[in-house]
Amino acid sequence: EMLLGWKIEYNPGRRPKKESLALAYEYWIDHIQSEVDSSRLLLHNSKDGWDPICKFLEISFDKRPHIPYPYTNSKSDWRMIVAIVCFLSDIWPMLPWIGAVFFIVGTVKLLKSNIHFGTMLKTKALSTEKKEK
């Protein structure tokens, strides 16, 4: 596929090559830097925390966030995200079937509970009638 004229190697059903994604990322950064005025652009690295963001937005020190900067790009987090995405991309063709199974099971449980509830009501009604006689 093409990303702003940059070819990304992509084969359906397979992950794109890491080198191809890295080159596309670098191309995208270069493209943004060439299009956006440098006074309106902040290239931020999450390792730098709040300081560069607050300076860029001209937020005074006393109004800066007093919570730690959310560092969520750990290797273990990304491995988990990639594993989930890969799992979901592998099973997505089966999702309609899985949904159908859950629908059928839920419907059967609902019908059984209604039948049981209906039986309870009939039994209660019969016992009330016997008490009245």
Secondary structure, DSSP 4 states (H G I P E B T S, - for coil): -EETTEE----TTSPPPHHHHHHHHHHHHHHHHHHS-GGG-----GGG-HHHHHHHTT--GGGS--S-------HHHHHHHHHHHHHHHHHGGGHHHHHHHHHHHHHHHHHHHHHHHHHHHHHHHHHHHHHH-
